[in-house]
């Protein structure tokens, strides 16, 4: 039995990680500033909605921070201590952030319930605080536009994703601004609690999204259906059989594929060329992949595509 693994491509000449890093540093600075400002406003005015919005802004800051870490670790070459790359660092950090945000959301919800039981008190909110929130809204809109335009210019999926996250904060801040305006001018203190509860539920939803996105990577869940890999491999001339297929990683970022293969070749150079064609075909079909192909004799051909004992 022979095995070949294809190394990841070396960084290209058009490595734009430094430019992406600069944009993310700007985003991180703005997000931290907006989070601190909202947090101070929430504590000074006693507004639960503003505190919940501050926590939502904190997720944008954490997103930019994770983007920086990912960008810094995104050197495509694995190292001696991490032969499969560094992708799980981001997932572990994201889970820690999700736990922090979830804890904060439940704390705000508990405070909202306590306020309802004790009786609502007027907010310590004046017109200048609303103007500050309006300024925050403007900064978020500018930041989202800046990241989106730079993401398109640099071809960075990381910046585009961070811009989408920042855009969600624009809507929550707008909702808080409208609701608090009603609380101040219409003298309706219950609007603050009414806004805080759905915003906390939004934070819970953010946590669930983080879990759903990152847990499959941490537990090595299947990345590509083995049937799809089998079809792509069998389309390559010279491949007679492909079985015991496994994959893990994140589709669109980095996928590791392991398979057993029988090829129509009587010498090692020909067999090697066929495996290279398979790897190139898989990469053109699924994006960035790293393959380990185990060549076997013809009598080892199997009708089972996936590993024995797996369930469909």
C-alpha positions as CSV (number, residue, x, y, z in Angstrom):
1,X,0.0,0.0,0.0
2,X,1.3,3.4,-0.9
3,X,0.3,6.8,0.4
4,X,0.6,10.2,-1.1
5,X,-0.3,13.5,0.6
6,X,-0.3,16.8,-1.2
7,X,1.2,19.8,0.5
8,X,-0.7,23.0,0.8
9,X,0.3,25.6,-1.8
10,X,2.9,28.1,-0.7
11,X,1.7,31.7,-0.1
12,X,1.3,33.6,-3.3
13,X,3.0,36.8,-4.3
14,X,-0.2,38.7,-3.8
15,X,-0.3,38.1,0.0
16,X,-2.7,40.7,1.3
17,X,-2.7,39.7,4.9
18,X,-1.0,42.9,6.0
19,X,-3.6,45.0,4.4
20,X,-6.4,42.9,5.8
21,X,-4.7,43.2,9.3
22,X,-4.8,47.1,9.0
23,X,-8.5,47.1,8.2
24,X,-9.2,44.7,11.1
25,X,-7.2,46.9,13.5
26,X,-9.3,49.9,12.6
27,X,-12.5,47.8,13.0
28,X,-11.3,46.5,16.4
29,X,-10.5,50.1,17.6
30,X,-13.9,51.4,16.5
31,X,-15.8,48.4,18.0
32,X,-14.0,48.7,21.3
33,X,-14.7,52.4,21.5
34,X,-18.4,51.9,20.6
35,X,-18.7,49.1,23.2
36,X,-17.2,51.2,26.0
37,X,-19.3,54.2,25.1
38,X,-22.5,52.1,25.1
39,X,-21.5,50.4,28.3
40,X,-20.9,53.7,30.1
41,X,-24.2,55.1,28.7
42,X,-26.1,52.0,29.9
43,X,-24.6,52.2,33.4
44,X,-25.2,56.0,33.7
45,X,-28.8,55.9,32.5
46,X,-29.7,52.5,33.9
47,X,-30.9,51.4,30.5
48,X,-31.0,47.6,30.1
49,X,-31.5,48.0,26.3
50,X,-28.3,50.0,26.0
51,X,-26.4,47.4,28.1
52,X,-27.7,44.6,25.9
53,X,-26.7,46.6,22.8
54,X,-23.2,47.1,24.3
55,X,-22.9,43.4,24.6
56,X,-23.9,43.0,21.0
57,X,-21.3,45.5,20.0
58,X,-18.8,43.5,22.1
59,X,-19.4,40.6,19.8
60,X,-18.4,42.8,16.9
61,X,-15.2,43.6,18.8
62,X,-14.5,40.0,19.5
63,X,-15.2,39.2,15.8
64,X,-12.6,41.7,14.7
65,X,-10.2,40.3,17.3
66,X,-10.7,36.7,16.1
67,X,-10.3,38.0,12.6
68,X,-6.9,39.4,13.6
69,X,-5.9,36.1,15.2
70,X,-7.1,34.1,12.2
71,X,-5.4,36.5,9.8
72,X,-2.2,36.1,11.8
73,X,-2.4,32.3,11.9
74,X,-3.6,32.1,8.3
75,X,-0.1,31.3,6.9
76,X,-1.1,28.4,4.8
77,X,2.0,26.4,5.7
78,X,1.5,24.1,8.8
79,X,4.4,24.0,11.2
80,X,6.1,21.2,13.1
81,X,3.9,21.3,16.1
82,X,0.7,21.8,14.1
83,X,0.9,19.7,11.0
84,X,-2.8,20.1,10.3
85,X,-2.8,23.9,10.7
86,X,-4.1,26.3,13.3
87,X,-7.8,26.5,12.4
88,X,-9.1,25.2,15.7
89,X,-7.7,28.1,17.7
90,X,-10.3,30.3,16.2
91,X,-13.1,27.9,17.1
92,X,-12.0,27.5,20.7
93,X,-11.8,31.3,21.1
94,X,-15.2,31.7,19.5
95,X,-16.7,29.2,22.0
96,X,-15.2,31.2,24.9
97,X,-16.7,34.4,23.6
98,X,-20.1,32.8,23.1
99,X,-20.0,31.6,26.8
100,X,-19.3,35.1,28.0
101,X,-22.0,36.7,25.8
102,X,-24.5,34.0,26.9
103,X,-23.8,34.7,30.6
104,X,-24.2,38.4,30.1
105,X,-27.5,37.9,28.3
106,X,-28.9,35.9,31.1
107,X,-27.8,38.5,33.6
108,X,-29.6,41.2,31.8
109,X,-32.7,39.1,31.5
110,X,-32.6,38.4,35.2
111,X,-32.3,42.2,35.9
112,X,-35.2,42.9,33.6
113,X,-37.4,40.4,35.5
114,X,-36.3,42.0,38.9
115,X,-37.2,45.4,37.6
116,X,-40.6,44.3,36.5
117,X,-41.2,42.8,40.0
118,X,-40.0,45.8,41.8
119,X,-41.8,48.3,39.7
120,X,-40.4,50.3,36.8
121,X,-38.5,53.5,37.5
122,X,-38.0,56.4,35.0
123,X,-34.7,56.2,33.1
124,X,-31.9,58.7,33.9
125,X,-31.8,59.5,30.2
126,X,-31.5,62.9,28.6
127,X,-31.4,64.2,25.0
128,X,-27.6,64.2,24.8
129,X,-27.4,60.5,25.4
130,X,-29.6,59.9,22.5
131,X,-27.4,62.1,20.3
132,X,-24.4,60.0,21.4
133,X,-26.2,56.8,20.4
134,X,-27.0,58.4,17.0
135,X,-23.3,59.2,16.6
136,X,-22.5,55.5,17.4
137,X,-25.0,54.4,14.8
138,X,-23.2,56.6,12.2
139,X,-19.8,55.2,13.1
140,X,-21.2,51.6,12.7
141,X,-22.6,52.4,9.3
142,X,-19.3,53.9,8.2
143,X,-17.3,51.0,9.6
144,X,-19.5,48.4,7.9
145,X,-19.2,50.2,4.5
146,X,-15.4,50.5,4.9
147,X,-14.9,46.8,5.7
148,X,-17.3,45.7,2.9
149,X,-15.5,47.9,0.3
150,X,-12.0,46.8,1.4
151,X,-13.2,43.2,1.5
152,X,-14.2,43.4,-2.2
153,X,-11.0,45.3,-3.1
154,X,-8.8,42.7,-1.4
155,X,-10.9,39.7,-2.1
156,X,-11.0,38.9,1.6
157,X,-13.9,36.7,2.8
158,X,-12.8,37.5,6.4
159,X,-13.4,41.2,5.9
160,X,-16.7,40.6,4.2
161,X,-17.9,38.4,7.1
162,X,-16.8,40.9,9.7
163,X,-18.6,43.7,7.7
164,X,-21.8,41.5,7.8
165,X,-21.4,41.2,11.6
166,X,-21.0,44.9,12.0
167,X,-24.1,45.5,9.9
168,X,-26.2,43.5,12.3
169,X,-25.1,45.9,15.1
170,X,-26.4,48.8,13.0
171,X,-29.9,47.5,13.2
172,X,-29.9,46.7,16.9
173,X,-28.6,50.2,17.7
174,X,-31.2,51.7,15.5
175,X,-33.9,49.8,17.3
176,X,-32.6,50.9,20.7
177,X,-32.4,54.5,19.6
178,X,-36.0,54.5,18.4
179,X,-37.2,52.8,21.6
180,X,-35.3,55.0,24.0
181,X,-36.5,58.1,22.1
182,X,-40.1,56.9,22.9
183,X,-39.1,56.2,26.5
184,X,-37.8,59.7,27.0
185,X,-40.3,61.8,25.1
186,X,-43.4,59.7,25.6
187,X,-42.5,58.9,29.3
188,X,-42.8,55.2,28.8
189,X,-40.1,53.5,31.0
190,X,-41.4,50.0,30.1
191,X,-40.0,50.4,26.6
192,X,-36.5,49.9,27.9
193,X,-37.4,46.5,29.4
194,X,-39.5,45.7,26.3
195,X,-36.4,46.3,24.1
196,X,-33.9,44.6,26.4
197,X,-35.7,41.2,26.3
198,X,-35.6,40.7,22.5
199,X,-32.1,42.0,22.3
200,X,-31.0,39.4,24.9
201,X,-32.7,36.8,22.9
202,X,-30.8,38.0,19.9
203,X,-27.6,37.5,21.9
204,X,-28.7,33.9,22.7
205,X,-29.2,33.4,19.0
206,X,-25.7,34.7,18.3
207,X,-24.3,32.2,20.8
208,X,-26.3,29.4,19.2
209,X,-24.9,30.4,15.8
210,X,-21.4,30.4,17.1
211,X,-21.9,26.9,18.6
212,X,-23.5,25.6,15.4
213,X,-20.6,27.0,13.3
214,X,-17.6,25.9,15.4
215,X,-18.5,22.7,17.1
216,X,-18.4,20.6,13.8
217,X,-14.8,21.7,13.4
218,X,-13.8,20.9,16.9
219,X,-15.3,17.4,16.8
220,X,-14.0,16.6,13.3
221,X,-17.5,16.4,11.8
222,X,-17.7,15.4,8.1
223,X,-16.9,18.4,5.8
224,X,-17.9,17.0,2.5
225,X,-20.4,14.1,1.7
226,X,-18.3,11.0,0.8
227,X,-20.6,10.4,-2.1
228,X,-19.6,13.8,-3.6
229,X,-15.9,13.1,-3.1
230,X,-16.3,9.6,-4.6
231,X,-18.1,11.0,-7.7
232,X,-15.3,13.7,-8.2
233,X,-12.6,11.1,-7.9
234,X,-14.2,8.6,-10.2
235,X,-14.5,11.3,-12.9
236,X,-10.7,11.2,-13.2
237,X,-9.4,8.9,-15.9
238,X,-7.5,6.0,-14.5
239,X,-9.4,5.7,-11.2
240,X,-10.9,2.2,-10.9
241,X,-12.2,2.3,-7.3
242,X,-12.4,4.8,-4.4
243,X,-13.5,3.8,-0.9
244,X,-13.1,4.4,2.8
245,X,-13.5,8.1,2.3
246,X,-13.3,10.5,5.2
247,X,-13.1,14.3,5.4
248,X,-12.9,17.0,8.1
249,X,-12.4,20.7,8.3
250,X,-14.4,23.7,7.0
251,X,-15.6,23.8,3.4
252,X,-14.3,27.0,1.8
253,X,-11.4,27.3,4.3
254,X,-9.5,24.1,4.7
255,X,-10.6,20.5,4.2
256,X,-8.6,17.3,4.9
257,X,-9.6,14.3,2.8
258,X,-8.4,10.7,3.4
259,X,-9.3,7.9,0.9
260,X,-8.3,4.5,-0.3
261,X,-8.0,4.2,-4.1
262,X,-7.3,1.6,-6.8
263,X,-5.9,3.0,-10.1
264,X,-5.2,1.6,-13.5
265,X,-1.4,1.7,-13.4
266,X,1.4,-0.8,-13.3
267,X,4.1,1.5,-12.2
268,X,4.6,4.1,-9.5
269,X,5.1,7.2,-11.7
270,X,1.8,6.6,-13.5
271,X,-0.1,5.9,-10.3
272,X,1.4,9.1,-8.8
273,X,0.2,11.2,-11.8
274,X,-3.3,9.8,-11.4
275,X,-3.4,10.8,-7.7
276,X,-2.2,14.3,-8.5
277,X,-5.0,14.6,-11.1
278,X,-7.5,13.5,-8.4
279,X,-6.2,16.0,-5.9
280,X,-6.4,18.8,-8.5
281,X,-9.9,17.8,-9.5
282,X,-11.0,17.8,-5.8
283,X,-9.4,21.2,-5.3
284,X,-11.2,22.7,-8.3
285,X,-14.5,21.2,-7.1
286,X,-14.4,21.9,-3.4
287,X,-11.8,24.6,-2.9
288,X,-8.7,24.3,-0.7
289,X,-8.2,20.7,0.2
290,X,-5.3,18.6,1.5
291,X,-5.5,14.9,0.5
292,X,-4.0,11.7,1.7
293,X,-4.6,9.0,-0.8
294,X,-3.8,5.3,0.0
295,X,-3.1,3.3,-3.1
296,X,-4.2,-0.4,-3.0
297,X,-4.0,-3.4,-5.3
298,X,-7.0,-4.2,-7.5
299,X,-8.2,-7.0,-5.3
300,X,-8.7,-4.5,-2.5
301,X,-11.5,-2.7,-4.4
302,X,-14.5,-2.1,-2.2
303,X,-18.1,-1.1,-2.9
304,X,-18.3,0.7,0.5
305,X,-17.6,4.4,0.0
306,X,-17.4,5.4,3.6
307,X,-15.7,3.6,6.6
308,X,-17.4,0.5,7.8
309,X,-19.6,1.0,10.8
310,X,-20.7,4.5,9.8
311,X,-24.4,5.3,9.5
312,X,-26.0,7.3,6.7
